């Protein structure tokens, strides 16, 4: 088996996933792109394992661990995306920047101190 064929396919899969992570705005599509990148790594691990004719099949064993980690990552990631969607009403990655630490509410928001004192007065 030639090593070039699976290596080129894995490189194309990884580049497609990288483009998806960088260009997409929907969080679910970003998670799918990360999974595509992990599958490209798995393809490389198995291809090099077969090419090197490893007696212990370490590449295939590492691939099984990577698949298990990817399944846990997609489960937790999807749960986080669903909770964010329920709270915010969108899964757009650009609109989620205000969840970072240090975000101060603006004076126009209904939760600011000035608005509360005007409502109670």
C-alpha positions, 0 to 999 in steps of 0.5 A: 500500500502506498502511503501517499494516498491516505496521507493526501486524503487526510491532508485534504480532510484536515484542510477542509476541517480547518476551513470549516473552523475558521470560516463558519459562524454556527457552533454546530458546524464548527464542532463538525469541522473539529470532528473532521480534523480528528478523523483526518488524524485518525486516518494518518495514525492507521495509515502509518501503523499499516505502513510501518507494520507495527506488531503492537498496532499502536497507531490503531490503539491510539485511534481507538482512544482518539475516537473515544475522546472525540465522542466525549468532546462532541457530547459535551460540546453539543450540550454546551451549544444547546444550553447557549442556544436556549439562553441566548437564542442563537448559536452564532459564534460571533454573538457569543463574545459577550460571555467572556470574563470582564464584560461590563453591562452598558448603561442602556441595559435594564440590569444596570444600576441607573435604570433600577433606581429610576424604576423604583423612584 
